[in-house]
Amino acid sequence: MLDYLQSILEEPWKPVSRAAVIAWLIFYGGFLAYAFAEHGGFLFIDSANLVVHEGGHNLFGWFGATIGLWGGTLLQWLVPLLLAAYFFTQRQTGGFVFCLFFFFENWLYTATYMADARAQELPLVTTGDPDFVEHDFHAIFSSLGVLDYDTKIALVVRILGWCGMVTCVAWLAWRLRSVGSAAKVR
């Protein structure tokens, strides 16, 4: 396993044109500005995140109520993270950064949901019985005895999400800069 990982790390990244990297940097810059302007609101990508989240409850629910409760957030984070891992092993810069960026964007969405654990003002969605709609993080934080810290936990998650997204963009910009005047980013 370690030999396999070492072989991946020794492989160069597949080339990407400077124009493509610049276009992606513009896209990420625009998305960051959009996300910042929403101040923790529901972003357009969060509709897709919600579908994956709800699917996670159904998928992990087969393994018990507790993992089913956590399953929404688990799958919501696992999908982009595992896709990023795939693109990393293939050394595909664009796919890797895109998936890792949206892995961290999911943290903003999760933080908004976490911060609502006590207030429970957000509209809730369920794929199950509409008479039994449970706020995931109210139940999770209550069971862990940290419900009173919902907004503090959410703030940490939100900051980590922002740091992750900015780091992805910075790494992509560094990859562009690191090749100097070469026609392709490796």
Contact map, one row per residue, 1 for C-alpha under 8 A:
111110000000000000000000000000000000000000000000000000000000000000000000000000000000000000000000000000000000000000000000000000000000000000000000000000000000000000000000000000000000000000
111111000000000000000000000000000000000000000000000000000000000000000000000000000000000000000000000000000000000000000000000000000000000000000000000000000000000000000000000000000000000000
111111100000000000000000000000000000000000000000000000000000000000000000000000000000000000000000000000000000000000000000000000000000000000000000000000000000000000000000000000000000000000
111111110000000000000000000000000000000000000000000000000000000000000000000000000000000000000000000000000000000000000000000000000000000000000000000000000000000000000000000000000000000000
111111111000000000000000000000000000000000000000000000000000000000000000000000000000000000000000000000000000000000000000000000000000000000000000000000000000000000000000000000000000000000
011111111100000000000000000000000000000000000000000000000000000000000000000000000000000000000000000000000000000000000000000000000000000000000000000000000000000000000000000000000000000000
001111111110000000000000000000000000000000000000000000000000000000000000000000000000000000000000000000000000000000000000000000000000000000000000000000000000000000000000000000000000000000
000111111110000000000000000000000000000000000000000000000000000000000000000000000000000011100000000000000000000000000000000000000000000000000000000000000000000000000000000000000000000000
000011111111000000000000000000000000000000000000000000000000000000000000000000000000000000000000000000000000000000000000000000000000000000000000000000000000000000000000000000000000000000
000001111111000000000000000000000000000000000000000000000000000000000000000000000000000000000000000000000000000000000000000000000000000000000000000000000000000000000000000000000000000000
000000111111100000000000000000000000000000000000000000000000000000000000000000000000000000100000000000000000000000000000000000000000000000000000000000000000000000000000000000000000000000
000000001111110000000000000000000000000000000000000000000000000000000000000000000000000000100000000000000000000000000000000000000000000000000000000000000000000000000000000000000000000001
000000000011111000000000000000000000000000000000000000000000000000000000000000000000000000111000000000000000000000000000000000000000000000000000000000000000000000000000000000000000000001
000000000001111100000000000000000000000000000000000000000000000000000000000000000000000000111000000000000000000000000000000000000000000000000000000000000000000000000000000000000000000011
000000000000111110000000000000000000000000000000000000000000000000000000000000000000000000000000000000000000000000000000000000000000000000000000000000000000000000000000000000000000000111
000000000000011111011000000000000000000000000000000000000000000000000000000000000000000000001100000000000000000000000000000000000000000000000000000000000000000000000000000000000000000111
000000000000001111111000000000000000000000000000000000000000000000000000000000000000000000000000000000000000000000000000000000000000000000000000000000000000000000000000000000000000001110
000000000000000111111100000000000000000000000000000000000000000000000000000000000000000000000000000000000000000000000000000000000000000000000000000000000000000000000000000000010000001110
000000000000000011111110000000000000000000000000000000000000000000000000000000000000000000000000000000000000000000000000000000000000000000000000000000000000000000000000000000000000000000
000000000000000111111111000000000000000000000000000000000000000000000000000000000000000000000000000000000000000000000000000000000000000000000000000000000000000000000000000000000000000000
000000000000000111111111100000000000000000000000000000000000000000000000000000000000000000000100000000000000000000000000000000000000000000000000000000000000000000000000000110010000000010
000000000000000001111111110000000000000000000000000000000000000000000000000000000000000000000000000000000000000000000000000000000000000000000000000000000000000000000000000000000000000000
000000000000000000111111111000000000000000000000000000000000000000000000000000000000000000000000000000000000000000000000000000000000000000000000000000000000000000000000000000000000000000
000000000000000000011111111100000000000000000000000000000000000000000000000000000000000000000000000000000000000000000000000000000000000000000000000000000000000000000000000000000000000000
000000000000000000001111111110000000000000000000000000000000000000000000000000000000000000000000000000000000000000000000000000000000000000000000000000000000000000000000100110000000000000
000000000000000000000111111111000000000000000000000000000000000000000000000000000000000000000000000000000000000000000000000000000000000000000000000000000000000000000000000000000000000000
000000000000000000000011111111100000000000000000000000000000000000000000000000000000000000000000000000000000000000000000000000000000000000000000000000000000000000000000000000000000000000
000000000000000000000001111111110000000000000000000000000000000000000000000000000000000000000000000000000000000000000000000000000000000000000000000000000000000000000000100000000000000000
000000000000000000000000111111111000000000000000000000000000000000000000000000000000000000000000000000000000000000000000000000000000000000000000000000000000000000000000000000000000000000
000000000000000000000000011111111100000000000000000000000000000000000000000000000000000000000000000000000000000000000000000000000000000000000000000000000000000000000000000000000000000000
000000000000000000000000001111111110000000000000000000000000000000000000000000000000000000000000000000000000000000000000000000000000000000000000000000000000000000000000000000000000000000
000000000000000000000000000111111111000000000000000000000000000000000000000000000000000000000000000000000000000000000000000000000000000000000000000000000000000000000000000000000000000000
000000000000000000000000000011111111100000000000000000000000000000000000000000000000000000000000000000000000000000000000000000000000000000000000000000000000000000000000000000000000000000
000000000000000000000000000001111111110000000000000000000000000000000000000000000000000000000000000000000000000000000000000000000000000000000000000000000000000000000000000000000000000000
000000000000000000000000000000111111111100100000000000000000000000000000000000000000000000000000000000000000000000000000000000000000000000000000000000000000000000000000000000000000000000
000000000000000000000000000000011111111100000000000000000000000000000000000000000000000000000000000000000000000000000000000000000000000000000000000000000000000000000000000000000000000000
000000000000000000000000000000001111111000000000000000000000000000000000000000000000000000000000000000000000000000000000000000000000000000000000000000000000000000000000000000000000000000
000000000000000000000000000000000111111111100000000000000000000000000000000000000000000000000000000000000000000000000000000000000000000000000000000000000000000000000000000000000000000000
000000000000000000000000000000000011111110000000000000000000000000000000000000000000000000000000000000000000000000000000000000000000000000000000000000000000000000000000000000000000000000
000000000000000000000000000000000011011111000000000000000000000000000000000000000000000000000000000000000001100100000000000000000000000000000000000000000000000000000000000000000000000000
000000000000000000000000000000000000011111100000000000000000000000000000000000000000000000000000000000000000000100000000000000000000000000000000000000000000000000000000000000000000000000
000000000000000000000000000000000000010111110100000000000000000000000000000000000000000000000000000000000000100000000000000000000000000000000000000000000000000000000000000000000000000000
000000000000000000000000000000000010010011111110000000000000000000000000000000000000000000000000000000000000000000000000000000000000000000000000000000000000000000000000000000000000000000
000000000000000000000000000000000000000001111110000000000000000000000000000000000000000000000000000000000000000000000000000000000000000000000000000000000000000000000000000000000000000000
000000000000000000000000000000000000000000111111100000000000000000000000000000000000000000000000000000000000000000000000000000000000000000000000000000000000000000000000000000000000000000
000000000000000000000000000000000000000001111111110000000000000000000000000000000000000000000000000000000100100000000000000000000000000000000000000000000000000000000000000000000000000000
000000000000000000000000000000000000000000111111111000000000000000000000000000000000000000000000000000000000000000000000000000000000000000000000000000000000000000000000000000000000000000
000000000000000000000000000000000000000000001111111100000000000000000000000000000000000000000000000000000000000000000000000000000000000000000000000000000000000000000000000000000000000000
000000000000000000000000000000000000000000001111111110000000000000000000000100000000000000000000000000000100000000000000000000000000000000000000000000000000000000000000000000000000000000
000000000000000000000000000000000000000000000111111111000000000000000000000100000000000000000000000000000000000000000000000000000000000000000000000000000000000000000000000000000000000000
000000000000000000000000000000000000000000000011111111100000000000000000000000000000000000000000000000000000000000000000000000000000000000000000000000000000000000000000000000000000000000
000000000000000000000000000000000000000000000001111111110000000000000001001100000000000000000000000000000000000000000000000000000000000000000000000000000000000000000000000000000000000000
000000000000000000000000000000000000000000000000111111111000000000000011111100000000000000000000000000000000000000000000000000000000000000000000000000000000000000000000000000000000000000
000000000000000000000000000000000000000000000000011111111100000000000001000000000000000000000000000000000000000000000000000011100000000000000000000000000000000000000000000000000000000000
000000000000000000000000000000000000000000000000001111111110000000000001001000000000000000000000000000000000000000000000000000000000000000000000000000000000000000000000000000000000000000
000000000000000000000000000000000000000000000000000111111111100000010011111100000000000000000000000000000000000000000000000000000000000000000000000000000000000000000000000000000000000000
000000000000000000000000000000000000000000000000000011111111100000011111000000000000000000000000000000000000000000000000000000000000000000000000000000000000000000000000000000000000000000
000000000000000000000000000000000000000000000000000001111111110000010010000000000000000000000000000000000000000000000000000000100000000000000000000000000000000000000000000000000000000000
000000000000000000000000000000000000000000000000000000111111110000010010000000000000000000000000000000000000000000000000000000000000000000000000000000000000000000000000000000000000000000
000000000000000000000000000000000000000000000000000000011111111100110011000000000000000000000000000000000000000000000000000000000000000000000000000000000000000000000000000000000000000000
000000000000000000000000000000000000000000000000000000011111111111111010000000000000000000000000000000000000000000000000000000000000000000000000000000000000000000000000000000000000000000
000000000000000000000000000000000000000000000000000000000111111100010000000000000000000000000000000000000000000000000000000000000000000000000000000000000000000000000000000000000000000000
000000000000000000000000000000000000000000000000000000000001111110110000000000000000000000000000000000000000000000000000000000000000000000000000000000000000000000000000000000000000000000
000000000000000000000000000000000000000000000000000000000001111111110000000000000000000000000000000000000000000000000000000000000000000000000000000000000000000000000000000000000000000000
000000000000000000000000000000000000000000000000000000000000101111111000000000000000000000000000000000000000000000000000000000000000000000000000000000000000000000000000000000000000000000
000000000000000000000000000000000000000000000000000000000000100111111100000000000000000000000000000000000000000000000000000000000000000000000000000000000000000000000000000000000000000000
000000000000000000000000000000000000000000000000000000000001101111111110000000000000000000000000000000000000000000000000000000000000000000000000000000000000000000000000000000000000000000
000000000000000000000000000000000000000000000000000000011111111111111111000000000000000000000000000000000000000000000000000000000000000000000000000000000000000000000000000000000000000000
000000000000000000000000000000000000000000000000000000001000100011111111000000000000000000000000000000000000000000000000000000000000000100010000000000000000000000000000000000000000000000
000000000000000000000000000000000000000000000000000000001000000001111111110000000000000000000000000000000000000000000000000000000000000100010000000000000000000000000000000000000000000000
000000000000000000000000000000000000000000000000000010011111100000111111111000000000000000000000000000000000000000000000000000000000000000000000000000000000000000000000000000000000000000
000000000000000000000000000000000000000000000000000111111001000000011111111100000000000000000000000000000000000000000000000000000000000000000000000000000000000000000000000000000000000000
000000000000000000000000000000000000000000000000000010010000000000000111111110000000000000000000000000000000010000000000000000000000000000000000000000000000000000000000000000000000000000
000000000000000000000000000000000000000000000000000010010000000000000111111111000000000000000000000000000000000000000000000000000000000000000000000000000000000000000000000000000000000000
000000000000000000000000000000000000000000000000000110110000000000000011111111100000000000000000000000000000000000000000000000000000000000000000000000000000000000000000000000000000000000
000000000000000000000000000000000000000000000000110110010000000000000001111111110000000000000000000000000100000000000000000000000000000000000000000000000000000000000000000000000000000000
000000000000000000000000000000000000000000000000000000000000000000000000111111111000000000000000000000100110000000000000000000000000000000000000000000000000000000000000000000000000000000
000000000000000000000000000000000000000000000000000000000000000000000000011111111100000000000000000000100000000000000000000000000000000000000000000000000000000000000000000000000000000000
000000000000000000000000000000000000000000000000000000000000000000000000001111111110000000000000000000100000000000000000000000000000000000000000000000000000000000000000000000000000000000
000000000000000000000000000000000000000000000000000000000000000000000000000111111111000000000000001101100000000000000000000000000000000000000000000000000000000000000000000000000000000000
000000000000000000000000000000000000000000000000000000000000000000000000000011111111100000000000001100100000000000000000000000000000000000000000000000000000000000000000000000000000000000
000000000000000000000000000000000000000000000000000000000000000000000000000001111111110000000000000000000000000000000000000000000000000000000000000000000000000000000000000000000000000000
000000000000000000000000000000000000000000000000000000000000000000000000000000111111111000000001001000000000000000000000000000000000000000000000000000000000000000000000000000000000000000
000000000000000000000000000000000000000000000000000000000000000000000000000000011111111100000011111100000000000000000000000000000000000000000000000000000000000000000000000000000000000000
000000000000000000000000000000000000000000000000000000000000000000000000000000001111111110000001000000000000000000000000000000000000000000000000000000000000000000000000000000000000000000
000000000000000000000000000000000000000000000000000000000000000000000000000000000111111111000001000000000000000000000000000000000000000000000000000000000000000000000000000000000000000000
000000000000000000000000000000000000000000000000000000000000000000000000000000000011111111111011000000000000000000000000000000000000000000000000000000000000000000000000000000000000000000
000000000000000000000000000000000000000000000000000000000000000000000000000000000001111111111001000000000000000000000000000000000000000000000000000000000000000000000000000000000000000000
000000010000000000000000000000000000000000000000000000000000000000000000000000000000111111110000000000000000000000000000000000000000000000000000000000000000000000000000000000000000000000
000000010000000000000000000000000000000000000000000000000000000000000000000000000000011111110000000000000000000000000000000000000000000000000000000000000000000000000000000000000000000000
000000010011110000000000000000000000000000000000000000000000000000000000000000000000001111111001000000000000000000000000000000000000000000000000000000000000000000000000000000000000000000
000000000000110000000000000000000000000000000000000000000000000000000000000000000000001111111111000000000000000000000000000000000000000000000000000000000000000000000000000000000000000000
000000000000110100000000000000000000000000000000000000000000000000000000000000000000001100111111100000000000000000000000000000000000000000000000000000000000000000000000000100000000000000
000000000000000100001000000000000000000000000000000000000000000000000000000000000000000000011111110000000000000000000000000000000000000000000000000000000000000000000000000000000000000000
000000000000000000000000000000000000000000000000000000000000000000000000000000000001001000011111111000000000000000000000000000000000000000000000000000000000000000000000000000000000000000
000000000000000000000000000000000000000000000000000000000000000000000000000000000011111100111111111100000000000000000000000000000000000000000000000000000000000000000000000000000000000000
000000000000000000000000000000000000000000000000000000000000000000000000000000000001000000001111111110000000000000000000000000000000000000000000000000000000000000000001100100000000000000
000000000000000000000000000000000000000000000000000000000000000000000000000000000001000000000111111111000000000000000000000000000000000000000000000000000000000000000000000000000000000000
000000000000000000000000000000000000000000000000000000000000000000000000000000011011000000000011111111100000000000000000000000000000000000000000000000000000000000000000000000000000000000
000000000000000000000000000000000000000000000000000000000000000000000000000000011001000000000001111111110000000000000000000000000000000000000000000000000000000000001001000000000000000000
000000000000000000000000000000000000000000000000000000000000000000000000000000000000000000000000111111111000000000000000000000000000000000000000000000000000000000011001100000000000000000
000000000000000000000000000000000000000000000000000000000000000000000000000000010000000000000000011111111100000000000000000000000000000000000000000000000000000000001000000000000000000000
000000000000000000000000000000000000000000000000000000000000000000000000000011111000000000000000001111111110000000000000000000000000000000000000000000000000000000000000000000000000000000
000000000000000000000000000000000000000000000000000000000000000000000000000000000000000000000000000111111111000000000000000000000000000000000000000000000000000111011000000000000000000000
000000000000000000000000000000000000000000000000000000000000000000000000000000000000000000000000000011111111100000000000000000000000000000000000000000000000000011001000000000000000000000
000000000000000000000000000000000000000000000100100000000000000000000000000110000000000000000000000001111111110000000000000000000000000000000000000000000000000010000000000000000000000000
000000000000000000000000000000000000000000000000000000000000000000000000000010000000000000000000000000111111111000000000000000000000000000000000000000000000110110000000000000000000000000
000000000000000000000000000000000000000100000000000000000000000000000000000000000000000000000000000000011111111100000000000000000000000000000000000000000000110011000000000000000000000000
000000000000000000000000000000000000000101000100000000000000000000000000000000000000000000000000000000001111111110000000000000000000000000000000000000000000000000000000000000000000000000
000000000000000000000000000000000000000000000000000000000000000000000000100000000000000000000000000000000111111111000000000000000000000000000000000000000100100000000000000000000000000000
000000000000000000000000000000000000000000000000000000000000000000000000000000000000000000000000000000000011111111100000000000000000000000000000000000001110110000000000000000000000000000
000000000000000000000000000000000000000110000000000000000000000000000000000000000000000000000000000000000001111111110000000000000000000000000000000000000100000000000000000000000000000000
000000000000000000000000000000000000000000000000000000000000000000000000000000000000000000000000000000000000111111111000010000000000000010000000000000000000000000000000000000000000000000
000000000000000000000000000000000000000000000000000000000000000000000000000000000000000000000000000000000000011111111000000000000000000011000000000001101100000000000000000000000000000000
000000000000000000000000000000000000000000000000000000000000000000000000000000000000000000000000000000000000001111111100000000000000000000000000000001111110000000000000000000000000000000
000000000000000000000000000000000000000000000000000000000000000000000000000000000000000000000000000000000000000111111111110000000000000011000000000001100000000000000000000000000000000000
000000000000000000000000000000000000000000000000000000000000000000000000000000000000000000000000000000000000000011111111000000000000001111001000001001000000000000000000000000000000000000
000000000000000000000000000000000000000000000000000000000000000000000000000000000000000000000000000000000000000000111111000000000000000001000000001101000000000000000000000000000000000000
000000000000000000000000000000000000000000000000000000000000000000000000000000000000000000000000000000000000000000011111100000000000000000000000000000000000000000000000000000000000000000
000000000000000000000000000000000000000000000000000000000000000000000000000000000000000000000000000000000000000000011111110000000000001001000000000000000000000000000000000000000000000000
000000000000000000000000000000000000000000000000000000000000000000000000000000000000000000000000000000000000000000010011111000000000000000000000000000000000000000000000000000000000000000
000000000000000000000000000000000000000000000000000000000000000000000000000000000000000000000000000000000000000010010001111100000000000000000000000000000000000000000000000000000000000000
000000000000000000000000000000000000000000000000000000000000000000000000000000000000000000000000000000000000000000000000111110000000000000000000000000000000000000000000000000000000000000
000000000000000000000000000000000000000000000000000000000000000000000000000000000000000000000000000000000000000000000000011111000000111000000000000000000000000000000000000000000000000000
000000000000000000000000000000000000000000000000000001000000000000000000000000000000000000000000000000000000000000000000001111100000100000000000000000000000000000000000000000000000000000
000000000000000000000000000000000000000000000000000001000000000000000000000000000000000000000000000000000000000000000000000111111100100000000000000000000000000000000000000000000000000000
000000000000000000000000000000000000000000000000000001000100000000000000000000000000000000000000000000000000000000000000000011111100000000000000000000000000000000000000000000000000000000
000000000000000000000000000000000000000000000000000000000000000000000000000000000000000000000000000000000000000000000000000001111101000000000000000000000000000000000000000000000000000000
000000000000000000000000000000000000000000000000000000000000000000000000000000000000000000000000000000000000000000000000000001111111100000000000000000000000000000000000000000000000000000
000000000000000000000000000000000000000000000000000000000000000000000000000000000000000000000000000000000000000000000000000001111111100000000000000000000000000000000000000000000000000000
000000000000000000000000000000000000000000000000000000000000000000000000000000000000000000000000000000000000000000000000000000001111100000000000000000000000000000000000000000000000000000
000000000000000000000000000000000000000000000000000000000000000000000000000000000000000000000000000000000000000000000000000000011111110000000000000000000000000000000000000000000000000000
000000000000000000000000000000000000000000000000000000000000000000000000000000000000000000000000000000000000000000000000000111001111111000000000000000000000000000000000000000000000000000
000000000000000000000000000000000000000000000000000000000000000000000000000000000000000000000000000000000000000000000000000100000001111101100000000000000000000000000000000000000000000000
000000000000000000000000000000000000000000000000000000000000000000000000000000000000000000000000000000000000000000001001000100000000111111100000000000000000000000000000000000000000000000
000000000000000000000000000000000000000000000000000000000000000000001100000000000000000000000000000000000000000000001000000000000000011111110000000000000000000000000000000000000000000000
000000000000000000000000000000000000000000000000000000000000000000000000000000000000000000000000000000000000000011011000000000000000001111111100000000000000000000000000000000000000000000
000000000000000000000000000000000000000000000000000000000000000000000000000000000000000000000000000000000000000001011101000000000000011111111100001000000000000000000000000000000000000000
000000000000000000000000000000000000000000000000000000000000000000000000000000000000000000000000000000000000000000000000000000000000011111111110000000000000000000000000000000000000000000
000000000000000000000000000000000000000000000000000000000000000000001100000000000000000000000000000000000000000000000000000000000000000111111111000000000000000000000000000000000000000000
000000000000000000000000000000000000000000000000000000000000000000000000000000000000000000000000000000000000000000001000000000000000000011111111111001000000000000000000000000000000000000
000000000000000000000000000000000000000000000000000000000000000000000000000000000000000000000000000000000000000000000000000000000000000011111111111000000000000000000000000000000000000000
000000000000000000000000000000000000000000000000000000000000000000000000000000000000000000000000000000000000000000000000000000000000000000111111110000000000000000000000000000000000000000
000000000000000000000000000000000000000000000000000000000000000000000000000000000000000000000000000000000000000000000000000000000000000000011111111000000000000000000000000000000000000000
000000000000000000000000000000000000000000000000000000000000000000000000000000000000000000000000000000000000000000000000000000000000000000001111111000000000000000000000000000000000000000
000000000000000000000000000000000000000000000000000000000000000000000000000000000000000000000000000000000000000000000000000000000000000000001111111111000000000000000000000000000000000000
000000000000000000000000000000000000000000000000000000000000000000000000000000000000000000000000000000000000000000001100000000000000000001001101111111000000000000000000000000000000000000
000000000000000000000000000000000000000000000000000000000000000000000000000000000000000000000000000000000000000000000100000000000000000000000000011111100000000000000000000000000000000000
000000000000000000000000000000000000000000000000000000000000000000000000000000000000000000000000000000000000000000000000000000000000000000000000011111111000000000000000000000000000000000
000000000000000000000000000000000000000000000000000000000000000000000000000000000000000000000000000000000000000001111100000000000000000000001000011111111100000000000000000000000000000000
000000000000000000000000000000000000000000000000000000000000000000000000000000000000000000000000000000000000000001110000000000000000000000000000000111111110000000000000000000000000000000
000000000000000000000000000000000000000000000000000000000000000000000000000000000000000000000000000000000000000000100000000000000000000000000000000011111111000000000000000000000000000000
000000000000000000000000000000000000000000000000000000000000000000000000000000000000000000000000000000000000001001100000000000000000000000000000000011111111100000000000000000000000000000
000000000000000000000000000000000000000000000000000000000000000000000000000000000000000000000000000000000000011101100000000000000000000000000000000001111111110000000000000000000000000000
000000000000000000000000000000000000000000000000000000000000000000000000000000000000000000000000000000000000001000100000000000000000000000000000000000111111111000000000000000000000000000
000000000000000000000000000000000000000000000000000000000000000000000000000000000000000000000000000000000000000000000000000000000000000000000000000000011111111100000000000000000000000000
000000000000000000000000000000000000000000000000000000000000000000000000000000000000000000000000000000000011011000000000000000000000000000000000000000001111111110000000000000000000000000
000000000000000000000000000000000000000000000000000000000000000000000000000000000000000000000000000000000011001000000000000000000000000000000000000000000111111111000000000000000000000000
000000000000000000000000000000000000000000000000000000000000000000000000000000000000000000000000000000000000000000000000000000000000000000000000000000000011111111100000000000000000000000
000000000000000000000000000000000000000000000000000000000000000000000000000000000000000000000000000000010010000000000000000000000000000000000000000000000001111111110000000000000000000000
000000000000000000000000000000000000000000000000000000000000000000000000000000000000000000000000000000011111000000000000000000000000000000000000000000000000111111111000000000000000000000
000000000000000000000000000000000000000000000000000000000000000000000000000000000000000000000000000000011001000000000000000000000000000000000000000000000000011111111100000000000000000000
000000000000000000000000000000000000000000000000000000000000000000000000000000000000000000000000000000000000000000000000000000000000000000000000000000000000001111111110000000000000000000
000000000000000000000000000000000000000000000000000000000000000000000000000000000000000000000000000010010000000000000000000000000000000000000000000000000000000111111111000000000000000000
000000000000000000000000000000000000000000000000000000000000000000000000000000000000000000000000000111011000000000000000000000000000000000000000000000000000000011111111100000000000000000
000000000000000000000000000000000000000000000000000000000000000000000000000000000000000000000000000000000000000000000000000000000000000000000000000000000000000001111111110000000000000000
000000000000000000000000000000000000000000000000000000000000000000000000000000000000000000000000000000000000000000000000000000000000000000000000000000000000000000111111111000000000000000
000000000000000000000000000000000000000000000000000000000000000000000000000000000000000000000000100110000000000000000000000000000000000000000000000000000000000000011111111100000000000000
000000000000000000000000100100000000000000000000000000000000000000000000000000000000000000000000100010000000000000000000000000000000000000000000000000000000000000001111111110000000000000
000000000000000000000000000000000000000000000000000000000000000000000000000000000000000000000000000000000000000000000000000000000000000000000000000000000000000000000111111111000000000000
000000000000000000000000000000000000000000000000000000000000000000000000000000000000000000000000000000000000000000000000000000000000000000000000000000000000000000000011111111100000000000
000000000000000000001000100000000000000000000000000000000000000000000000000000000000000000001000100000000000000000000000000000000000000000000000000000000000000000000001111111110000000000
000000000000000000001000100000000000000000000000000000000000000000000000000000000000000000000000000000000000000000000000000000000000000000000000000000000000000000000000111111111000000000
000000000000000000000000000000000000000000000000000000000000000000000000000000000000000000000000000000000000000000000000000000000000000000000000000000000000000000000000011111111100000000
000000000000000000000000000000000000000000000000000000000000000000000000000000000000000000000000000000000000000000000000000000000000000000000000000000000000000000000000001111111110000011
000000000000000001001000000000000000000000000000000000000000000000000000000000000000000000000000000000000000000000000000000000000000000000000000000000000000000000000000000111111111000010
000000000000000000000000000000000000000000000000000000000000000000000000000000000000000000000000000000000000000000000000000000000000000000000000000000000000000000000000000011111111000000
000000000000000000000000000000000000000000000000000000000000000000000000000000000000000000000000000000000000000000000000000000000000000000000000000000000000000000000000000001111111000000
000000000000000000000000000000000000000000000000000000000000000000000000000000000000000000000000000000000000000000000000000000000000000000000000000000000000000000000000000000111111110111
000000000000000000000000000000000000000000000000000000000000000000000000000000000000000000000000000000000000000000000000000000000000000000000000000000000000000000000000000000011111110000
000000000000000000000000000000000000000000000000000000000000000000000000000000000000000000000000000000000000000000000000000000000000000000000000000000000000000000000000000000000011111000
000000000000000000000000000000000000000000000000000000000000000000000000000000000000000000000000000000000000000000000000000000000000000000000000000000000000000000000000000000000011111110
000000000000000011000000000000000000000000000000000000000000000000000000000000000000000000000000000000000000000000000000000000000000000000000000000000000000000000000000000000000000111110
000000000000001111000000000000000000000000000000000000000000000000000000000000000000000000000000000000000000000000000000000000000000000000000000000000000000000000000000000000000010011111
000000000000011111001000000000000000000000000000000000000000000000000000000000000000000000000000000000000000000000000000000000000000000000000000000000000000000000000000000000110010011111
000000000001111100000000000000000000000000000000000000000000000000000000000000000000000000000000000000000000000000000000000000000000000000000000000000000000000000000000000000100010000111
